């Protein structure tokens, strides 16, 4: 996938943080986008920042809801016949507390959004991905889902939800080998969620010391997405110093 002007890319969690940066970045590269988000107001604002805004599809969907996902893909089938790249960027996160201090509702939300939601979006996207000649899935995880790099700001439940996704991606990679659909786990360390693709290196040093920029992560996603099936990157860890 060396060029993106003739590619259709589905991005979840597209109205904030990395998901928003991915949407803006890939629109600049000429891709046709399918953007999933829960908040219509934020989605409308995002349209103003995209290149060729009228060629993209904007979808209100709650990936914590299996019915919402199913209904969305049934409707999507009438608008797009294939997807080249699925980027699962949506996720929930809570400030650092101990596992015991977390409410049952918080734990359930993390699992429903981060794990269940990503798995179901991927499942329903497979019929679209199979129609692409160069299909790929990139799951945005977290460096806290690595045993050697559990972040102090991450909760046990958050890390566990991402660990589960890592295993899901690895095993699904094997199952889909014959269908030529490549999957990649991306493990980013701490990044400046409020930065943008246009944040300068100087601004990063002053405002977000020791943090990665969204631009750096976007460039990493582009690198993964540009590989051929035969040189698939199954896992990429990006550590911040």
Beta strands, then each sheet from edge to edge (+ up, - down):
strand 1: 8-11
strand 2: 32-37
strand 3: 57-60
strand 4: 85-88
strand 5: 135-140
strand 6: 181-188
strand 7: 235-238
sheet 1: 3+ 2+ 1+ 4+ 5+ 6+ 7+
end
